[in-house]
Structures are given as C-alpha cells and as structure tokens.
Amino acid sequence: MAKKTTMLTPVIKAYNDWCEQWEKGLGEAEKFQKQMLENTYSAIEKLPTTEAALSLKPMQLNALDESYTQIRKTWQEMRKQSNEWMNAAEVVSPAA
C-alpha cells in the first residue's frame, strides 16, 4: 500500500531529518566533551607533587567530577527533549 502524501509530508521529513542530525550532533559533542574532561583530569594527575599541588589536586579533581556530572545531566536533558520532539513529530505524521 502506498504511503499517503500531504502538503505536510516534506515538512515532516525535513523535521525528522533535522531531529536525526540533532541526535547525531549530541553524541559527537558529548564524546568531544568527555575527551576534553579526560585530558584535563590526566593533566591534573600529572601536576608536580609539591605540597601546594598535593593540597590543590583533590579540590581540582572534585571540581572536575562535579563539572562532568553537571554536563552529563545537561546532555541527558537535551537527549530527553530531543526524544520528545521526535515523538511529537511522529504523532503529527499523517497515517499511511
């Protein structure tokens, strides 16, 4: 059976394509952010072992962990919003 085409079909297709690219972009940005945080963590670990550096290291690592946790929460919220948009687009799609 052929799929029913309406005036909204191109708009819905464009929106679905945009949602797909958005999700792909989120994944790429998330990978990049994680790599940056891992590099920063590694750099902090390699700080000289002077007394001052040793006292700062735990604070820096805790701040980094908190930052990463906040970033993860933000990404999860963005993914949730993206999924809601995609689901809404499916609801709007005309029946075949």
mmCIF file as gemmi writes it, N, C-alpha and C atoms, coordinates in Angstrom:
data_model
loop_
_atom_site.group_PDB
_atom_site.id
_atom_site.type_symbol
_atom_site.label_atom_id
_atom_site.label_alt_id
_atom_site.label_comp_id
_atom_site.label_asym_id
_atom_site.label_entity_id
_atom_site.label_seq_id
_atom_site.pdbx_PDB_ins_code
_atom_site.Cartn_x
_atom_site.Cartn_y
_atom_site.Cartn_z
_atom_site.occupancy
_atom_site.B_iso_or_equiv
_atom_site.pdbx_formal_charge
_atom_site.auth_seq_id
_atom_site.auth_asym_id
_atom_site.pdbx_PDB_model_num
ATOM 1 N N . MET Axp A 1 ? 0.844 -1.177 0 1 0 ? 1 A 1
ATOM 2 C CA . MET Axp A 1 ? 0 0 0 1 0 ? 1 A 1
ATOM 3 C C . MET Axp A 1 ? 0.891 1.242 0 1 0 ? 1 A 1
ATOM 4 N N . ALA Axp A 2 ? 0.597 2.191 -0.846 1 0 ? 2 A 1
ATOM 5 C CA . ALA Axp A 2 ? 1.393 3.417 -0.967 1 0 ? 2 A 1
ATOM 6 C C . ALA Axp A 2 ? 1.168 4.319 0.245 1 0 ? 2 A 1
ATOM 7 N N . LYS Axp A 3 ? 2.218 5.024 0.591 1 0 ? 3 A 1
ATOM 8 C CA . LYS Axp A 3 ? 2.13 5.948 1.711 1 0 ? 3 A 1
ATOM 9 C C . LYS Axp A 3 ? 1.404 7.214 1.262 1 0 ? 3 A 1
ATOM 10 N N . LYS Axp A 4 ? 0.472 7.662 2.071 1 0 ? 4 A 1
ATOM 11 C CA . LYS Axp A 4 ? -0.305 8.862 1.748 1 0 ? 4 A 1
ATOM 12 C C . LYS Axp A 4 ? 0.592 10.098 1.866 1 0 ? 4 A 1
ATOM 13 N N . THR Axp A 5 ? 0.551 10.938 0.859 1 0 ? 5 A 1
ATOM 14 C CA . THR Axp A 5 ? 1.354 12.156 0.844 1 0 ? 5 A 1
ATOM 15 C C . THR Axp A 5 ? 0.432 13.356 1.01 1 0 ? 5 A 1
ATOM 16 N N . THR Axp A 6 ? 0.854 14.27 1.867 1 0 ? 6 A 1
ATOM 17 C CA . THR Axp A 6 ? 0.095 15.501 2.073 1 0 ? 6 A 1
ATOM 18 C C . THR Axp A 6 ? 1.045 16.679 1.906 1 0 ? 6 A 1
ATOM 19 N N . MET Axp A 7 ? 0.505 17.873 2.015 1 0 ? 7 A 1
ATOM 20 C CA . MET Axp A 7 ? 1.349 19.07 1.926 1 0 ? 7 A 1
ATOM 21 C C . MET Axp A 7 ? 2.373 19.111 3.059 1 0 ? 7 A 1
ATOM 22 N N . LEU Axp A 8 ? 2.059 18.463 4.176 1 0 ? 8 A 1
ATOM 23 C CA . LEU Axp A 8 ? 2.978 18.472 5.312 1 0 ? 8 A 1
ATOM 24 C C . LEU Axp A 8 ? 4.09 17.438 5.19 1 0 ? 8 A 1
ATOM 25 N N . THR Axp A 9 ? 3.976 16.503 4.263 1 0 ? 9 A 1
ATOM 26 C CA . THR Axp A 9 ? 4.961 15.429 4.152 1 0 ? 9 A 1
ATOM 27 C C . THR Axp A 9 ? 6.395 15.958 4.043 1 0 ? 9 A 1
ATOM 28 N N . PRO Axp A 10 ? 6.693 16.934 3.163 1 0 ? 10 A 1
ATOM 29 C CA . PRO Axp A 10 ? 8.078 17.43 3.094 1 0 ? 10 A 1
ATOM 30 C C . PRO Axp A 10 ? 8.532 18.104 4.386 1 0 ? 10 A 1
ATOM 31 N N . VAL Axp A 11 ? 7.608 18.781 5.044 1 0 ? 11 A 1
ATOM 32 C CA . VAL Axp A 11 ? 7.946 19.447 6.307 1 0 ? 11 A 1
ATOM 33 C C . VAL Axp A 11 ? 8.271 18.406 7.372 1 0 ? 11 A 1
ATOM 34 N N . ILE Axp A 12 ? 7.46 17.377 7.448 1 0 ? 12 A 1
ATOM 35 C CA . ILE Axp A 12 ? 7.682 16.322 8.44 1 0 ? 12 A 1
ATOM 36 C C . ILE Axp A 12 ? 8.996 15.605 8.159 1 0 ? 12 A 1
ATOM 37 N N . LYS Axp A 13 ? 9.272 15.325 6.882 1 0 ? 13 A 1
ATOM 38 C CA . LYS Axp A 13 ? 10.532 14.67 6.524 1 0 ? 13 A 1
ATOM 39 C C . LYS Axp A 13 ? 11.712 15.549 6.919 1 0 ? 13 A 1
ATOM 40 N N . ALA Axp A 14 ? 11.641 16.837 6.605 1 0 ? 14 A 1
ATOM 41 C CA . ALA Axp A 14 ? 12.726 17.759 6.961 1 0 ? 14 A 1
ATOM 42 C C . ALA Axp A 14 ? 12.916 17.804 8.477 1 0 ? 14 A 1
ATOM 43 N N . TYR Axp A 15 ? 11.813 17.832 9.207 1 0 ? 15 A 1
ATOM 44 C CA . TYR Axp A 15 ? 11.895 17.865 10.667 1 0 ? 15 A 1
ATOM 45 C C . TYR Axp A 15 ? 12.52 16.583 11.202 1 0 ? 15 A 1
ATOM 46 N N . ASN Axp A 16 ? 12.091 15.44 10.678 1 0 ? 16 A 1
ATOM 47 C CA . ASN Axp A 16 ? 12.655 14.159 11.113 1 0 ? 16 A 1
ATOM 48 C C . ASN Axp A 16 ? 14.142 14.078 10.79 1 0 ? 16 A 1
ATOM 49 N N . ASP Axp A 17 ? 14.534 14.571 9.61 1 0 ? 17 A 1
ATOM 50 C CA . ASP Axp A 17 ? 15.957 14.602 9.251 1 0 ? 17 A 1
ATOM 51 C C . ASP Axp A 17 ? 16.732 15.492 10.21 1 0 ? 17 A 1
ATOM 52 N N . TRP Axp A 18 ? 16.136 16.65 10.557 1 0 ? 18 A 1
ATOM 53 C CA . TRP Axp A 18 ? 16.784 17.558 11.492 1 0 ? 18 A 1
ATOM 54 C C . TRP Axp A 18 ? 16.96 16.888 12.857 1 0 ? 18 A 1
ATOM 55 N N . CYS Axp A 19 ? 15.927 16.196 13.325 1 0 ? 19 A 1
ATOM 56 C CA . CYS Axp A 19 ? 15.999 15.506 14.62 1 0 ? 19 A 1
ATOM 57 C C . CYS Axp A 19 ? 17.109 14.455 14.609 1 0 ? 19 A 1
ATOM 58 N N . GLU Axp A 20 ? 17.222 13.751 13.507 1 0 ? 20 A 1
ATOM 59 C CA . GLU Axp A 20 ? 18.263 12.726 13.386 1 0 ? 20 A 1
ATOM 60 C C . GLU Axp A 20 ? 19.654 13.367 13.456 1 0 ? 20 A 1
ATOM 61 N N . GLN Axp A 21 ? 19.842 14.467 12.756 1 0 ? 21 A 1
ATOM 62 C CA . GLN Axp A 21 ? 21.125 15.172 12.787 1 0 ? 21 A 1
ATOM 63 C C . GLN Axp A 21 ? 21.395 15.754 14.177 1 0 ? 21 A 1
ATOM 64 N N . TRP Axp A 22 ? 20.358 16.245 14.829 1 0 ? 22 A 1
ATOM 65 C CA . TRP Axp A 22 ? 20.482 16.782 16.193 1 0 ? 22 A 1
ATOM 66 C C . TRP Axp A 22 ? 20.992 15.695 17.128 1 0 ? 22 A 1
ATOM 67 N N . GLU Axp A 23 ? 20.393 14.517 17.062 1 0 ? 23 A 1
ATOM 68 C CA . GLU Axp A 23 ? 20.795 13.404 17.923 1 0 ? 23 A 1
ATOM 69 C C . GLU Axp A 23 ? 22.242 13.006 17.632 1 0 ? 23 A 1
ATOM 70 N N . LYS Axp A 24 ? 22.597 12.961 16.364 1 0 ? 24 A 1
ATOM 71 C CA . LYS Axp A 24 ? 23.968 12.623 15.98 1 0 ? 24 A 1
ATOM 72 C C . LYS Axp A 24 ? 24.935 13.682 16.519 1 0 ? 24 A 1
ATOM 73 N N . GLY Axp A 25 ? 24.548 14.94 16.4 1 0 ? 25 A 1
ATOM 74 C CA . GLY Axp A 25 ? 25.378 16.031 16.906 1 0 ? 25 A 1
ATOM 75 C C . GLY Axp A 25 ? 25.557 15.974 18.411 1 0 ? 25 A 1
ATOM 76 N N . LEU Axp A 26 ? 24.497 15.626 19.125 1 0 ? 26 A 1
ATOM 77 C CA . LEU Axp A 26 ? 24.605 15.481 20.582 1 0 ? 26 A 1
ATOM 78 C C . LEU Axp A 26 ? 25.631 14.42 20.938 1 0 ? 26 A 1
ATOM 79 N N . GLY Axp A 27 ? 25.566 13.3 20.237 1 0 ? 27 A 1
ATOM 80 C CA . GLY Axp A 27 ? 26.51 12.212 20.504 1 0 ? 27 A 1
ATOM 81 C C . GLY Axp A 27 ? 27.949 12.637 20.257 1 0 ? 27 A 1
ATOM 82 N N . GLU Axp A 28 ? 28.192 13.339 19.156 1 0 ? 28 A 1
ATOM 83 C CA . GLU Axp A 28 ? 29.544 13.796 18.832 1 0 ? 28 A 1
ATOM 84 C C . GLU Axp A 28 ? 30.036 14.826 19.846 1 0 ? 28 A 1
ATOM 85 N N . ALA Axp A 29 ? 29.194 15.771 20.202 1 0 ? 29 A 1
ATOM 86 C CA . ALA Axp A 29 ? 29.58 16.796 21.173 1 0 ? 29 A 1
ATOM 87 C C . ALA Axp A 29 ? 29.846 16.17 22.537 1 0 ? 29 A 1
ATOM 88 N N . GLU Axp A 30 ? 29.046 15.183 22.891 1 0 ? 30 A 1
ATOM 89 C CA . GLU Axp A 30 ? 29.232 14.508 24.174 1 0 ? 30 A 1
ATOM 90 C C . GLU Axp A 30 ? 30.569 13.77 24.203 1 0 ? 30 A 1
ATOM 91 N N . LYS Axp A 31 ? 30.915 13.098 23.108 1 0 ? 31 A 1
ATOM 92 C CA . LYS Axp A 31 ? 32.202 12.396 23.031 1 0 ? 31 A 1
ATOM 93 C C . LYS Axp A 31 ? 33.362 13.389 23.148 1 0 ? 31 A 1
ATOM 94 N N . PHE Axp A 32 ? 33.251 14.522 22.454 1 0 ? 32 A 1
ATOM 95 C CA . PHE Axp A 32 ? 34.295 15.538 22.5 1 0 ? 32 A 1
ATOM 96 C C . PHE Axp A 32 ? 34.449 16.086 23.917 1 0 ? 32 A 1
ATOM 97 N N . GLN Axp A 33 ? 33.337 16.403 24.571 1 0 ? 33 A 1
ATOM 98 C CA . GLN Axp A 33 ? 33.38 16.938 25.937 1 0 ? 33 A 1
ATOM 99 C C . GLN Axp A 33 ? 34.012 15.932 26.89 1 0 ? 33 A 1
ATOM 100 N N . LYS Axp A 34 ? 33.66 14.668 26.745 1 0 ? 34 A 1
ATOM 101 C CA . LYS Axp A 34 ? 34.219 13.63 27.613 1 0 ? 34 A 1
ATOM 102 C C . LYS Axp A 34 ? 35.73 13.536 27.412 1 0 ? 34 A 1
ATOM 103 N N . GLN Axp A 35 ? 36.182 13.595 26.164 1 0 ? 35 A 1
ATOM 104 C CA . GLN Axp A 35 ? 37.616 13.537 25.883 1 0 ? 35 A 1
ATOM 105 C C . GLN Axp A 35 ? 38.341 14.73 26.493 1 0 ? 35 A 1
ATOM 106 N N . MET Axp A 36 ? 37.739 15.915 26.386 1 0 ? 36 A 1
ATOM 107 C CA . MET Axp A 36 ? 38.351 17.108 26.974 1 0 ? 36 A 1
ATOM 108 C C . MET Axp A 36 ? 38.468 16.963 28.49 1 0 ? 36 A 1
ATOM 109 N N . LEU Axp A 37 ? 37.438 16.453 29.127 1 0 ? 37 A 1
ATOM 110 C CA . LEU Axp A 37 ? 37.481 16.267 30.576 1 0 ? 37 A 1
ATOM 111 C C . LEU Axp A 37 ? 38.524 15.224 30.966 1 0 ? 37 A 1
ATOM 112 N N . GLU Axp A 38 ? 38.617 14.14 30.19 1 0 ? 38 A 1
ATOM 113 C CA . GLU Axp A 38 ? 39.627 13.119 30.475 1 0 ? 38 A 1
ATOM 114 C C . GLU Axp A 38 ? 41.032 13.695 30.326 1 0 ? 38 A 1
ATOM 115 N N . ASN Axp A 39 ? 41.244 14.518 29.307 1 0 ? 39 A 1
ATOM 116 C CA . ASN Axp A 39 ? 42.554 15.152 29.115 1 0 ? 39 A 1
ATOM 117 C C . ASN Axp A 39 ? 42.878 16.084 30.28 1 0 ? 39 A 1
ATOM 118 N N . THR Axp A 40 ? 41.879 16.84 30.736 1 0 ? 40 A 1
ATOM 119 C CA . THR Axp A 40 ? 42.08 17.745 31.865 1 0 ? 40 A 1
ATOM 120 C C . THR Axp A 40 ? 42.399 16.949 33.128 1 0 ? 40 A 1
ATOM 121 N N . TYR Axp A 41 ? 41.655 15.872 33.349 1 0 ? 41 A 1
ATOM 122 C CA . TYR Axp A 41 ? 41.886 15.012 34.514 1 0 ? 41 A 1
ATOM 123 C C . TYR Axp A 41 ? 43.314 14.472 34.485 1 0 ? 41 A 1
ATOM 124 N N . SER Axp A 42 ? 43.733 14.014 33.316 1 0 ? 42 A 1
ATOM 125 C CA . SER Axp A 42 ? 45.084 13.475 33.154 1 0 ? 42 A 1
ATOM 126 C C . SER Axp A 42 ? 46.134 14.547 33.45 1 0 ? 42 A 1
ATOM 127 N N . ALA Axp A 43 ? 45.9 15.764 32.963 1 0 ? 43 A 1
ATOM 128 C CA . ALA Axp A 43 ? 46.845 16.859 33.207 1 0 ? 43 A 1
ATOM 129 C C . ALA Axp A 43 ? 46.928 17.184 34.695 1 0 ? 43 A 1
ATOM 130 N N . ILE Axp A 44 ? 45.792 17.167 35.378 1 0 ? 44 A 1
ATOM 131 C CA . ILE Axp A 44 ? 45.792 17.438 36.823 1 0 ? 44 A 1
ATOM 132 C C . ILE Axp A 44 ? 46.575 16.354 37.554 1 0 ? 44 A 1
ATOM 133 N N . GLU Axp A 45 ? 46.393 15.109 37.142 1 0 ? 45 A 1
ATOM 134 C CA . GLU Axp A 45 ? 47.107 13.995 37.775 1 0 ? 45 A 1
ATOM 135 C C . GLU Axp A 45 ? 48.622 14.133 37.615 1 0 ? 45 A 1
ATOM 136 N N . LYS Axp A 46 ? 49.058 14.784 36.55 1 0 ? 46 A 1
ATOM 137 C CA . LYS Axp A 46 ? 50.492 14.911 36.262 1 0 ? 46 A 1
ATOM 138 C C . LYS Axp A 46 ? 51.118 16.156 36.886 1 0 ? 46 A 1
ATOM 139 N N . LEU Axp A 47 ? 50.345 16.89 37.674 1 0 ? 47 A 1
ATOM 140 C CA . LEU Axp A 47 ? 50.898 18.08 38.334 1 0 ? 47 A 1
ATOM 141 C C . LEU Axp A 47 ? 52.08 17.681 39.213 1 0 ? 47 A 1
ATOM 142 N N . PRO Axp A 48 ? 53.023 18.588 39.397 1 0 ? 48 A 1
ATOM 143 C CA . PRO Axp A 48 ? 54.159 18.28 40.279 1 0 ? 48 A 1
ATOM 144 C C . PRO Axp A 48 ? 53.655 17.923 41.678 1 0 ? 48 A 1
ATOM 145 N N . THR Axp A 49 ? 54.406 17.103 42.355 1 0 ? 49 A 1
ATOM 146 C CA . THR Axp A 49 ? 53.958 16.628 43.668 1 0 ? 49 A 1
ATOM 147 C C . THR Axp A 49 ? 54.491 17.502 44.805 1 0 ? 49 A 1
ATOM 148 N N . THR Axp A 50 ? 54.447 18.795 44.618 1 0 ? 50 A 1
ATOM 149 C CA . THR Axp A 50 ? 54.814 19.701 45.704 1 0 ? 50 A 1
ATOM 150 C C . THR Axp A 50 ? 53.675 19.701 46.724 1 0 ? 50 A 1
ATOM 151 N N . GLU Axp A 51 ? 53.954 20.192 47.89 1 0 ? 51 A 1
ATOM 152 C CA . GLU Axp A 51 ? 52.931 20.217 48.941 1 0 ? 51 A 1
ATOM 153 C C . GLU Axp A 51 ? 51.721 21.045 48.509 1 0 ? 51 A 1
ATOM 154 N N . ALA Axp A 52 ? 51.966 22.185 47.874 1 0 ? 52 A 1
ATOM 155 C CA . ALA Axp A 52 ? 50.865 23.039 47.418 1 0 ? 52 A 1
ATOM 156 C C . ALA Axp A 52 ? 50.028 22.318 46.361 1 0 ? 52 A 1
ATOM 157 N N . ALA Axp A 53 ? 50.699 21.651 45.425 1 0 ? 53 A 1
ATOM 158 C CA . ALA Axp A 53 ? 49.974 20.939 44.371 1 0 ? 53 A 1
ATOM 159 C C . ALA Axp A 53 ? 49.164 19.789 44.96 1 0 ? 53 A 1
ATOM 160 N N . LEU Axp A 54 ? 49.736 19.09 45.927 1 0 ? 54 A 1
ATOM 161 C CA . LEU Axp A 54 ? 49.016 17.97 46.542 1 0 ? 54 A 1
ATOM 162 C C . LEU Axp A 54 ? 47.762 18.446 47.259 1 0 ? 54 A 1
ATOM 163 N N . SER Axp A 55 ? 47.816 19.632 47.856 1 0 ? 55 A 1
ATOM 164 C CA . SER Axp A 55 ? 46.631 20.136 48.548 1 0 ? 55 A 1
ATOM 165 C C . SER Axp A 55 ? 45.576 20.62 47.551 1 0 ? 55 A 1
ATOM 166 N N . LEU Axp A 56 ? 45.997 21.083 46.379 1 0 ? 56 A 1
ATOM 167 C CA . LEU Axp A 56 ? 45.052 21.552 45.367 1 0 ? 56 A 1
ATOM 168 C C . LEU Axp A 56 ? 44.446 20.413 44.551 1 0 ? 56 A 1
ATOM 169 N N . LYS Axp A 57 ? 45.207 19.345 44.373 1 0 ? 57 A 1
ATOM 170 C CA . LYS Axp A 57 ? 44.77 18.266 43.489 1 0 ? 57 A 1
ATOM 171 C C . LYS Axp A 57 ? 43.377 17.726 43.833 1 0 ? 57 A 1
ATOM 172 N N . PRO Axp A 58 ? 43.098 17.381 45.095 1 0 ? 58 A 1
ATOM 173 C CA . PRO Axp A 58 ? 41.75 16.861 45.406 1 0 ? 58 A 1
ATOM 174 C C . PRO Axp A 58 ? 40.64 17.858 45.084 1 0 ? 58 A 1
ATOM 175 N N . MET Axp A 59 ? 40.891 19.149 45.358 1 0 ? 59 A 1
ATOM 176 C CA . MET Axp A 59 ? 39.868 20.158 45.055 1 0 ? 59 A 1
ATOM 177 C C . MET Axp A 59 ? 39.639 20.245 43.551 1 0 ? 59 A 1
ATOM 178 N N . GLN Axp A 60 ? 40.716 20.213 42.775 1 0 ? 60 A 1
ATOM 179 C CA . GLN Axp A 60 ? 40.584 20.29 41.32 1 0 ? 60 A 1
ATOM 180 C C . GLN Axp A 60 ? 39.852 19.063 40.78 1 0 ? 60 A 1
ATOM 181 N N . LEU Axp A 61 ? 40.204 17.902 41.299 1 0 ? 61 A 1
ATOM 182 C CA . LEU Axp A 61 ? 39.562 16.676 40.828 1 0 ? 61 A 1
ATOM 183 C C . LEU Axp A 61 ? 38.085 16.648 41.213 1 0 ? 61 A 1
ATOM 184 N N . ASN Axp A 62 ? 37.77 17.111 42.419 1 0 ? 62 A 1
ATOM 185 C CA . ASN Axp A 62 ? 36.36 17.177 42.825 1 0 ? 62 A 1
ATOM 186 C C . ASN Axp A 62 ? 35.582 18.151 41.951 1 0 ? 62 A 1
ATOM 187 N N . ALA Axp A 63 ? 36.181 19.309 41.673 1 0 ? 63 A 1
ATOM 188 C CA . ALA Axp A 63 ? 35.516 20.291 40.811 1 0 ? 63 A 1
ATOM 189 C C . ALA Axp A 63 ? 35.305 19.714 39.416 1 0 ? 63 A 1
ATOM 190 N N . LEU Axp A 64 ? 36.286 18.98 38.919 1 0 ? 64 A 1
ATOM 191 C CA . LEU Axp A 64 ? 36.167 18.36 37.604 1 0 ? 64 A 1
ATOM 192 C C . LEU Axp A 64 ? 35.055 17.316 37.602 1 0 ? 64 A 1
ATOM 193 N N . ASP Axp A 65 ? 35.005 16.503 38.647 1 0 ? 65 A 1
ATOM 194 C CA . ASP Axp A 65 ? 33.941 15.495 38.747 1 0 ? 65 A 1
ATOM 195 C C . ASP Axp A 65 ? 32.561 16.148 38.8 1 0 ? 65 A 1
ATOM 196 N N . GLU Axp A 66 ? 32.437 17.227 39.574 1 0 ? 66 A 1
ATOM 197 C CA . GLU Axp A 66 ? 31.158 17.94 39.655 1 0 ? 66 A 1
ATOM 198 C C . GLU Axp A 66 ? 30.788 18.54 38.304 1 0 ? 66 A 1
ATOM 199 N N . SER Axp A 67 ? 31.779 19.08 37.624 1 0 ? 67 A 1
ATOM 200 C CA . SER Axp A 67 ? 31.547 19.66 36.301 1 0 ? 67 A 1
ATOM 201 C C . SER Axp A 67 ? 31.063 18.585 35.334 1 0 ? 67 A 1
ATOM 202 N N . TYR Axp A 68 ? 31.722 17.441 35.347 1 0 ? 68 A 1
ATOM 203 C CA . TYR Axp A 68 ? 31.336 16.358 34.442 1 0 ? 68 A 1
ATOM 204 C C . TYR Axp A 68 ? 29.922 15.87 34.758 1 0 ? 68 A 1
ATOM 205 N N . THR Axp A 69 ? 29.602 15.76 36.038 1 0 ? 69 A 1
ATOM 206 C CA . THR Axp A 69 ? 28.261 15.33 36.441 1 0 ? 69 A 1
ATOM 207 C C . THR Axp A 69 ? 27.213 16.314 35.931 1 0 ? 69 A 1
ATOM 208 N N . GLN Axp A 70 ? 27.487 17.605 36.058 1 0 ? 70 A 1
ATOM 209 C CA . GLN Axp A 70 ? 26.547 18.621 35.577 1 0 ? 70 A 1
ATOM 210 C C . GLN Axp A 70 ? 26.402 18.554 34.061 1 0 ? 70 A 1
ATOM 211 N N . ILE Axp A 71 ? 27.512 18.371 33.368 1 0 ? 71 A 1
ATOM 212 C CA . ILE Axp A 71 ? 27.464 18.26 31.904 1 0 ? 71 A 1
ATOM 213 C C . ILE Axp A 71 ? 26.645 17.042 31.496 1 0 ? 71 A 1
ATOM 214 N N . ARG Axp A 72 ? 26.848 15.917 32.182 1 0 ? 72 A 1
ATOM 215 C CA . ARG Axp A 72 ? 26.086 14.696 31.864 1 0 ? 72 A 1
ATOM 216 C C . ARG Axp A 72 ? 24.591 14.942 32.062 1 0 ? 72 A 1
ATOM 217 N N . LYS Axp A 73 ? 24.228 15.623 33.139 1 0 ? 73 A 1
ATOM 218 C CA . LYS Axp A 73 ? 22.811 15.923 33.386 1 0 ? 73 A 1
ATOM 219 C C . LYS Axp A 73 ? 22.247 16.785 32.264 1 0 ? 73 A 1
ATOM 220 N N . THR Axp A 74 ? 23.032 17.773 31.825 1 0 ? 74 A 1
ATOM 221 C CA . THR Axp A 74 ? 22.592 18.646 30.734 1 0 ? 74 A 1
ATOM 222 C C . THR Axp A 74 ? 22.397 17.848 29.459 1 0 ? 74 A 1
ATOM 223 N N . TRP Axp A 75 ? 23.36 16.965 29.129 1 0 ? 75 A 1
ATOM 224 C CA . TRP Axp A 75 ? 23.229 16.139 27.92 1 0 ? 75 A 1
ATOM 225 C C . TRP Axp A 75 ? 22.005 15.234 28.018 1 0 ? 75 A 1
ATOM 226 N N . GLN Axp A 76 ? 21.781 14.653 29.176 1 0 ? 76 A 1
ATOM 227 C CA . GLN Axp A 76 ? 20.617 13.777 29.338 1 0 ? 76 A 1
ATOM 228 C C . GLN Axp A 76 ? 19.324 14.554 29.134 1 0 ? 76 A 1
ATOM 229 N N . GLU Axp A 77 ? 19.272 15.772 29.645 1 0 ? 77 A 1
ATOM 230 C CA . GLU Axp A 77 ? 18.078 16.599 29.472 1 0 ? 77 A 1
ATOM 231 C C . GLU Axp A 77 ? 17.884 16.961 28 1 0 ? 77 A 1
ATOM 232 N N . MET Axp A 78 ? 18.984 17.274 27.314 1 0 ? 78 A 1
ATOM 233 C CA . MET Axp A 78 ? 18.885 17.599 25.891 1 0 ? 78 A 1
ATOM 234 C C . MET Axp A 78 ? 18.433 16.38 25.081 1 0 ? 78 A 1
ATOM 235 N N . ARG Axp A 79 ? 18.946 15.211 25.432 1 0 ? 79 A 1
ATOM 236 C CA . ARG Axp A 79 ? 18.514 13.986 24.744 1 0 ? 79 A 1
ATOM 237 C C . ARG Axp A 79 ? 17.029 13.718 25.001 1 0 ? 79 A 1
ATOM 238 N N . LYS Axp A 80 ? 16.6 13.931 26.234 1 0 ? 80 A 1
ATOM 239 C CA . LYS Axp A 80 ? 15.193 13.735 26.575 1 0 ? 80 A 1
ATOM 240 C C . LYS Axp A 80 ? 14.322 14.678 25.748 1 0 ? 80 A 1
ATOM 241 N N . GLN Axp A 81 ? 14.735 15.944 25.662 1 0 ? 81 A 1
ATOM 242 C CA . GLN Axp A 81 ? 13.985 16.927 24.877 1 0 ? 81 A 1
ATOM 243 C C . GLN Axp A 81 ? 13.969 16.532 23.408 1 0 ? 81 A 1
ATOM 244 N N . SER Axp A 82 ? 15.104 16.087 22.906 1 0 ? 82 A 1
ATOM 245 C CA . SER Axp A 82 ? 15.196 15.654 21.511 1 0 ? 82 A 1
ATOM 246 C C . SER Axp A 82 ? 14.244 14.49 21.247 1 0 ? 82 A 1
ATOM 247 N N . ASN Axp A 83 ? 14.21 13.535 22.156 1 0 ? 83 A 1
ATOM 248 C CA . ASN Axp A 83 ? 13.299 12.389 22.002 1 0 ? 83 A 1
ATOM 249 C C . ASN Axp A 83 ? 11.842 12.832 22.046 1 0 ? 83 A 1
ATOM 250 N N . GLU Axp A 84 ? 11.526 13.789 22.913 1 0 ? 84 A 1
ATOM 251 C CA . GLU Axp A 84 ? 10.154 14.301 22.978 1 0 ? 84 A 1
ATOM 252 C C . GLU Axp A 84 ? 9.771 14.971 21.663 1 0 ? 84 A 1
ATOM 253 N N . TRP Axp A 85 ? 10.706 15.717 21.079 1 0 ? 85 A 1
ATOM 254 C CA . TRP Axp A 85 ? 10.433 16.366 19.795 1 0 ? 85 A 1
ATOM 255 C C . TRP Axp A 85 ? 10.193 15.326 18.705 1 0 ? 85 A 1
ATOM 256 N N . MET Axp A 86 ? 11.045 14.294 18.695 1 0 ? 86 A 1
ATOM 257 C CA . MET Axp A 86 ? 10.894 13.263 17.67 1 0 ? 86 A 1
ATOM 258 C C . MET Axp A 86 ? 9.57 12.527 17.842 1 0 ? 86 A 1
ATOM 259 N N . ASN Axp A 87 ? 9.202 12.241 19.081 1 0 ? 87 A 1
ATOM 260 C CA . ASN Axp A 87 ? 7.92 11.576 19.332 1 0 ? 87 A 1
ATOM 261 C C . ASN Axp A 87 ? 6.756 12.464 18.905 1 0 ? 87 A 1
ATOM 262 N N . ALA Axp A 88 ? 6.869 13.759 19.175 1 0 ? 88 A 1
ATOM 263 C CA . ALA Axp A 88 ? 5.814 14.691 18.761 1 0 ? 88 A 1
ATOM 264 C C . ALA Axp A 88 ? 5.708 14.733 17.24 1 0 ? 88 A 1
ATOM 265 N N . ALA Axp A 89 ? 6.841 14.681 16.557 1 0 ? 89 A 1
ATOM 266 C CA . ALA Axp A 89 ? 6.827 14.688 15.088 1 0 ? 89 A 1
ATOM 267 C C . ALA Axp A 89 ? 6.141 13.437 14.558 1 0 ? 89 A 1
ATOM 268 N N . GLU Axp A 90 ? 6.347 12.305 15.225 1 0 ? 90 A 1
ATOM 269 C CA . GLU Axp A 90 ? 5.697 11.065 14.801 1 0 ? 90 A 1
ATOM 270 C C . GLU Axp A 90 ? 4.188 11.149 14.989 1 0 ? 90 A 1
ATOM 271 N N . VAL Axp A 91 ? 3.75 11.781 16.062 1 0 ? 91 A 1
ATOM 272 C CA . VAL Axp A 91 ? 2.314 11.929 16.324 1 0 ? 91 A 1
ATOM 273 C C . VAL Axp A 91 ? 1.67 12.798 15.248 1 0 ? 91 A 1
ATOM 274 N N . VAL Axp A 92 ? 2.394 13.834 14.816 1 0 ? 92 A 1
ATOM 275 C CA . VAL Axp A 92 ? 1.875 14.749 13.804 1 0 ? 92 A 1
ATOM 276 C C . VAL Axp A 92 ? 1.865 14.1 12.42 1 0 ? 92 A 1
ATOM 277 N N . SER Axp A 93 ? 2.747 13.12 12.208 1 0 ? 93 A 1
ATOM 278 C CA . SER Axp A 93 ? 2.84 12.467 10.894 1 0 ? 93 A 1
ATOM 279 C C . SER Axp A 93 ? 1.494 11.889 10.498 1 0 ? 93 A 1
ATOM 280 N N . PRO Axp A 94 ? 1.096 12.105 9.238 1 0 ? 94 A 1
ATOM 281 C CA . PRO Axp A 94 ? -0.183 11.546 8.786 1 0 ? 94 A 1
ATOM 282 C C . PRO Axp A 94 ? -0.114 10.025 8.687 1 0 ? 94 A 1
ATOM 283 N N . ALA Axp A 95 ? -1.237 9.388 8.901 1 0 ? 95 A 1
ATOM 284 C CA . ALA Axp A 95 ? -1.3 7.926 8.816 1 0 ? 95 A 1
ATOM 285 C C . ALA Axp A 95 ? -1.068 7.494 7.378 1 0 ? 95 A 1
ATOM 286 N N . ALA Axp A 96 ? -0.443 6.321 7.237 1 0 ? 96 A 1
ATOM 287 C CA . ALA Axp A 96 ? -0.157 5.799 5.888 1 0 ? 96 A 1
ATOM 288 C C . ALA Axp A 96 ? -1.437 5.356 5.216 1 0 ? 96 A 1
